[in-house]
Amino acid sequence: MAENRKKSDKRPPYRRSKQRERILALLRSTDTHPTANWLFGRLKKEFPNLSIGTIYRNVGILVHQGLIGRIAFGSTFDRLDANVTEHYHFICERCDAVIDLKLPVQRGLDKQVPTSEGFQVHRHAVEFYGLCPKCAKKA
């Protein structure tokens, strides 16, 4: 991790942490886009002194390092994503599942934002809402 960084990298070095490594491993083992509370529930037995604050601190570090992504859900809990490649999400309005979509990222969308009005686009995110296949079957 820190020892592989270039001198030009401005990110602060972080000491190795077993808890952070387990958080990352757990996130990489699922495609469900869990919350920090989900992580806490899974890791509490392994780390009896673990606090939810420790989870949030380590998630913040992992996001800062670019190893995971955070999907903001407004007033509800953020969801976490170990897939840091550019991709779109489908969000089920019934069960709140967040599902990675295998759609090509539309790079041309960035160029449609009017730079003449002063906008500078660095990236974009698209989320689709509706019913996931499981909920659609039940409907």
Summary of the structure (lengths in Angstrom):
residues: 139
radius of gyration: 17.7
end to end distance: 46.8
largest distance: 55.4
contacts: 300
relative contact order: 0.13
helix: 35%
strand: 14%
